[in-house]
Amino acid sequence: MIAFEGVVVRYPGAPRDAVHDVTFEARRGRMTAIVGPNGSGKSTLVRALLGRQPLAAGTIAIDGQPLGGLSRAEVARRVAVVTQREELAFPTPVRDYVALGRFPHRGAWRATAAADHAAIERAVALAGVAPLLDRAVDTLSGGEWQRARIARALAQGGEAIVLDEPTTYLDVAHEMEAFELLGQLAHAGMAVLLVSHQLNLVARFADLLVLLHEGSVAASGAPDDVMRGEILERVYGWPLVVTRDPAVGAPALVPLRRRARAAPPSTLPQPRP
């Protein structure tokens, strides 16, 4: 569905590539997660997919068609994107904000059709934002705002959804609900591609992990193949162990505390008499 082939991105004036020779596919019917430390190139791949960052080399294709040969409207009809950051200029009601997802299908002037209403209702139900519809987006909490953004992407339709840190600001319950929803969408045949720092969470749900390190793919494959102590310690630069999630058996990362050097006895606080 979405294929990255030898993708290279370099920002102007940067001493090295932000993304170097990255190749993987986000296929229909599965969840693909891009993971890695801060600055490893995860969000850069999303910006490249959106056409906001030009490629220095390589290609990004949707259903075999290079991104450069598709109009923005064609891309939007096929792929819905939830970016990491978004600010609206006006305090739009949530129901109007979610309806913006239908813009690539109906344009600026065509009236909302029955198919649009059906897509919006489905998105509202899936994202659980019905109680928020009459509120302005600037009155929402961080978690509510994130759910509204997912609802708008779902209303957009298409066969793929791309999300950059989709559980930012969400509490544990809503975080799990978001991943359960994305898992359902993948099971229903959509291509789900997400960027996340939540390694333990994506290991529960993702079919394919793409681990980036300094812009390159350090490991790629099923969670069991990528979530390995020797790989993760090298990439994250921190001591850790990989164990098993007791609930579902997925691999789980446990970061360890580094042993602090023992302070000289004279510098340690002395017990009071």
Buried (B, 14 or more C-beta within 10 A) or exposed (E): BBBBBEBBBBEEEEEEBBBBBBBBBBBBBBBBBBBBBEEBBBBBBBBBBBBEBEBBBBBBBBEEEEBEEBEEEBBBBBBBBBBBEEEEEEEBBBBEBBBBBBBBBBEEEEEEEEEBEEBBEBBBEBBBBEEBBEBBBEEBEEBBBBBBBBBBBBBBBBBBBBBBBBBBBBEEEBBBBBBEBBBEBBEEEBBBBBBBBBBBBBBBBBBBBBBBBBBBBBBBBEBEBBBBBEBBBEBBEEEBEBEEEEEEEBBBBEEEEEEEEEEEEEEEEEEEE
